[in-house]
Amino acid sequence: MSKDTLRRFQLSRRPPPVILIMGGMLVFAISIFASFILRAQELTHAVSVINVEIPVRVYRGGIFVDSLTIKDFEVFDNNEPQDIQAVYLIKGTSIKREEIAPREEAKKAARPQVSRQFALFFEMSDYLPEIDKTLDYLFDKVVLPGDSLIVLTPLKNYHLRSEALAQMPKEKVKEQLRGILRQDILMGGSEYRNTLQEMRRVLATPAAGARDLPMDQKLFDYALYLSKLESLRHVNEKGLLDFAAYLKNLPGQKYVYMFYQKEMIPQYSPLALMNYELEYQGDPTVTMKFLEMFDLFNRNVGINVDAVNKAYADSSISIHFLFLTKTPAVRNPVENAVVGGLHTVAEISQVEHSEDLYGAFGDVARATGGIVDSSGNAAAAFARAINASENYYLIYYKPKKYTADGSFHELKVKVTTGSYQVAHRAGYWAK
């Protein structure tokens, strides 16, 4: 799989022209990581007919339970009970306890690969200071010898292989990555931020004595910017599926941490909107535009969420969706008013419109046994997600009546000896 293919994995808030322009400006940053950039090849993979692996996390009151044994678990494949071959308790990269079923065929149970592939996915338009603390936590307390790191920014993807991490001091790698992240996020999100600023300018009312646009013209211009905004945050379904397929072929345990920043879109405030609707109630065209763009506006994620859920569950990837509620202060349009007099923002509200992607990627996280966290502090949310990743059980079983018919097999893991919260992947494709 080429680097060009990997570039398409990320969600995009930037139009193609920006990619071309920015590409020439990233030569220095990319050259720093030249020896680390991923050079992957296509690999073939099939679900094993001998062993299926299920990472399982068991909690009581939010605390991981590490005292369970093989007798405490039950596994169901398409509602059919299965014979568990082995259970391993994993903490970090260490196998703390292992139990093999006392059956001859169970002796062939797969030995866990506990090396780790971390993927940090930054879908952000603003660089938050807490990202610095996130990197500190990652390199100071998490990354161990044998681990690999993939970083996906709004502009570029990087792969720091385990041998590269072993050769360079962590502090040096961290500082280089910090600089690249800041640059990529700010440059990659510039068009998105500029579009929001233009939307605020369109809605703002000029100061007394300045000429204002007719309302139908304002709504037309706003609709154009709204359409542009939608194109900038388009979700690439094929890229998501390709990324799942790529991660599936990597050895060891795979963890994806998706940092998604809350989206706030400028709209008329409720009071201003009510006043305008009353003022233009005799003009059905304008009234309908108000309803479409403000009262009735909602977003469609535009991907087959079920297909994405199954792809990541099948790849045995643990996705943790970290929804960042912190956003920078909005710049006042007065600062940029050059023509037509000064503007005021009193009638403009910032309205959240992240519901589509929050719901979609929350579903993906739960389908992989990961967590969904909403926080104003990216570093704290990341630390909680890491803690959820570090401790788990690996359960192995040989499916009964296995047929490689291409169907999706739903998995269910139960703990029979108490009331617990159990998280695991939703299933696998029988191929």
N, C-alpha and C positions, 0 to 999 in steps of 0.2 A: 504494500500500500504506500503510495507516494506521499511526499510532504504536501503536494497540491491537494491531494484527496483529504488529508488531515485538516487543511485550512477550512474545509467546508463543514467540519463537524460543529462548529460553534453557532449559536444563535447570532443574529446580526442586527445591529442598530445602525448600520452604515451603508450607504449606497455604493455600488461598484466603483464609480469614479474616485471616491475617497480612498478605497483600497489601493488603487493604482498610484494615487498621489502619495499616500502615506508609505507605500512599500519602499519607495526610493529614499525615504527619510529614516528608515530603520536599519540601514546597513551596519552601523556601528554596534547597535544593541544586539542585532542578530549574530554578528561576528563573534561577540563575547561568548555566545553559547554554541558556536559553530560545531565544536566536537561533541555537543550533547544533543543536537537536533535529531529527532527520531528518524531512523532509517529502517523502516519496517517493511516486511515482505508479506504478501498474501499467504496465509496458512489455511489449511483445511481443518475442520473440527467436526466431530460428531458426538452426540450424547452417548456416554458409555452405556453399553448394555450390561455391564458388570456392576458398576457402582454409580450411584447418583449422590452428589454431595449437597448437603443443606447446611449453610451457616445459620445458627439459631441463637437468638438472644432472649434470655428469660429474666424478667424483672418482677420484683415485688416492692410496691411503694416507690418506684423509680430507681431502686437499687438492684444491680445485677446479682443474680443468684448463682453461686459457683459450687453448690454442694450436690447437684443432681448427678444421678448415675444412669447407666444405660436402661435400667429397669423403670426409670421414671418417665421415659419418653414413649410415645406412640407416633408412628408415621403412616399417613394415608396418601396413596397415589390414585387420583381420580376416585376418591372415596373407598378405595380398596386398602385394607390394612397390610402393612409390609413388615418383613422381618429385618430388624436393624442389625447390621453387621458390626458396626463400630461407632463409638462416640469418643470424641477428643475434646478436652477442655483447653481452649487457647487463650492466652493472655499476651498481648503484644505479638511477638514472634516466637513465643515459647509454648511448647506443649506441656501443660501442667499436669494433665492426667489423661490416661487413655484406657479404654475398655473394649475388648474384642469379644464378640459373642462366642460361646463355646461350641461352635459348629465348624466342621472341616472347611466348608466353602467360605466361611467368614474370615478365614486366615488370609484370603486373597484380597481383603478389603484394602482400598487405596490408602497409602500413607500421605497425610496432609502435607501440602506445600504451604508453608507459613510465611514465605517472603511476601512483601506487600507492594502493591502498585497504588500509589496515591494519585488522584487526579483532582486538581483544583480548577474549578470552572467559574470564571468571573464574568457574569452578565451584568455589567454596571456601566453607567454613563458618567459617574463622578467618582473620584478617588477619595475614599474616606480614611482618616488617620488611623482608624482601628485596623486597617489592613496591615499596617506596619507591625502592630502587636500580634496579628495573626501569623505573620511570617516568623516573628520571634518565637512564638509558641511551637510552631511546626518544627523549626530547625533546632531549637534548644531542648525540647522535651519529647518530640515524637519520632523524628527520622532516625532510623538505626541502620547499621551496616546490612546491606542486602536489599534495602528498600529502593524503589524507583519513584520518580515524581514526574507527572505530566501536568503542565500548566496551560490552560486555555484562556487567552485574553480576548478582548474585542477585536484585536488585530492579528494575532499570531498564536501558534501553538508551539510549545517547547517540551522536550522530553529529556529529563536528567536521569540517565541510566545509573544503576547502582555502582558501576565501576567509576563513573565520573564523580558521583557524590563521595566515593571513598578517596579519590585522588586530590580533591580540592578541599580546603578548610571550609567548614560549614558557614562560618561568618562571611567569608568571601562570596560564596554562592548566594547566601541570603541577601547581601547588599546588592549584588548584580541583579538578582531577581526583583528586588524591591524597586530599583530604578526602572527596569523594563516594565513592571506592572504599572507603575505610575504613568509612564509615558504612553503605554498602549491604551490604558483606560481613558486617559484624558484625550488622546488623539482620536481613538475609536469612537468616543462619545460626543465629539465636538459637534457633529452635524445634528445629532439628536438634541443636544442642549440648545443649539441655535434655533432649531425649529420650535421648541417650546417658547423661547424668547419672542420669536415672531408672532406666535399665537397670542401671547399676552399683549403685544403691541396692537394687534388687530382689534382685540376686544376693548382695549382701553379707550376712554372718552377723552378727547383733547381738552385742554384748559380753556377757560372762557375766552371767547374771541377767536379761537382757532377753528379752522374748517374741519368738519367731521365727514366721514364717508357715509353714504346712505346705508341703512341697515341691510338691505339685500346684498350690497357689495361686501359689507363686513362678513356676512354669513358665507358668501361665496368664497372669499379669501380664507376664512377660517376652515372651511371644508377642504380646501386644497392642502392646507398645512396638516390637517388631521389625517388626510389620506397619505401624505408624505410620512407622517409619524408612524402610521401603520406599516408602511413598507420598510421603514428603518428597523422595526422590531419584529420583522418576519421570522417565524420559527421554521427552520429547515428540517423537515421530518426525515428526509433521506440521510441528512448528516447525522441526526441523532441515532438512526438505526445503524449506520455505518460505524459510528463510534462504539456502539454496543458490541457489534461484531468484532471490531478490532480488540477491544478490551477482553472479550471472551477468549481470545487466543493467547493472551499473556499469562504467564505462570503465576501461581500464588493467589493471594487474596486481593480483591480489587475494591477500592473505596473511591467514590466520587463525592466531592463536596461542592455543591452548586451555590454560589453566592449570587442571589438575585435581589437587585435594589428596587424598592417600591417605586412605582411610577405615579407621578402626580401630574395631572393635565390641567391647564388653565381653562376655566369655564366662567360664565357669568355666575355671580352669587345667586342664591335662591331668591332673595328679595328683588335684585335687579332683573332676574329672569321673569319673575311674576309681573313686574311693572312693564317690561317690554312686551310680554304676551298680551297684556291688557291693551297696551298702546296700539299694537298691530293686529288686534283680533279681527279687524275688517279686511285684512289681507291674508287669505288662506295660504298663499304660497310661503310667506314669511313665517306664519304660525306653524306650518308643517316643518319648516326648516329648524325652528326652535325645538320642536319635539324630537326630531331625528338626531340633532347634534347635542342636545343637552338632557332633556327629560327622559328620552328613550334610548340614549346611547349605551351600548354595551359591546364588549369585544369577544370575538370568537378566536380561540387558540389556533384553529386552522390545521390541526394535526389529528391523526388517528391515535388517541391516547391509549386505547386498548392495545394496539400493535406495539407502541413504544413500551408500555408496561411489560408485555410478554417478552420483548426482545431483551430488556435489561434483567428481568427475572431469569430468563434462560441463560444469560451470560454469567449468572452468579455474582453480580455486581451489587454492592451495597451503596445506594445513593442516599445522601443526606442533603435535604433541601433547606437552605438557610436563607430565609426571607428577611432582608435588611430593611427595617422601617425608617432608618435615619436617612434624611435627604438634606442637601445643602439649602441654605436660605435662598429664597427667590430674589433675583436681581430686579430692582424697580425699573420699569420701562422708562421713567424719567431720565435715567442716566444715559440712555441711548437715543433720546428724542432729538433729532437734528432738524427735521422739517415739520411744519404744521403745528408748532406750539408744543407745550409741555403736556404730558399725559398723567392721568391718575389711575391707581389700581384699586380704588375703594370698592368698585363693583365687581371685581374679579376674585374668584375663589380657586384654590388648588384642590382638585378632586382626585381621589385615588382611583386608578383604573388598572389594577394588577390582578383582578379576580380570575381572569381566564388562565393565565400562566401559573398563578398560585395554586389553583385547583388542579391543573394538569400535572405539574411537577410534584405537587404534594401526593397525588395518586401514584406517580412513578416511584417516589421514595418509599411509600408504604408497600408497593408491590415487590420491592427488593429487600424489605426488612430494615430499611433505613428510617431515619427520623425526619420530622418536619419541625423546624424551629423558627419562630418569628421573634426578632430582637432588634433593638436599636444599636446593639454592640456586636459587631462582626466577630471580634476576637473571643468574646464570651460564648457566642453561639458555636463557633468553631471548636472551642475547648469541650463543650458539651457533646458535640458530634464525635469528636475524637474519642472521648470517654466511652461513648456508645459503641464505637468501632473496635476498641481494644480488647474487649472481653466477649467471648462467644463460644458456643459449642459447634463442632463439626460432626454431623451425623451422616453416616454412609449406609446405603442399603442397595440391594439388587432388586430392580423392579420385577414383580411377578407378571407373567404373561406379556412380556415386553414385545411390542411390534413397532418397527420403525416406519410408521404410517404418516409421519408428518403432523400428527395432531399435538395439541398442547395439553400436557398433563398437569392438572392442578394438584398442588401439594398442601398438606395440612399436617402440622406438628402439634401434638397435645402433650401437656405435662399432667400425668394422672394423679400426682400425689399432693396437689394443693391448688390454690387459686393464684395464678400468675398471669402476667402479661407476656405473651409470646410473639416474637417478631421473626419472620423468615421470608425467603423469596416465595413468590406466588406459584411458581411451577417451572416447566421446561418443555422444549419442543422435542418430540420423539423423532429424531432423524437418524 
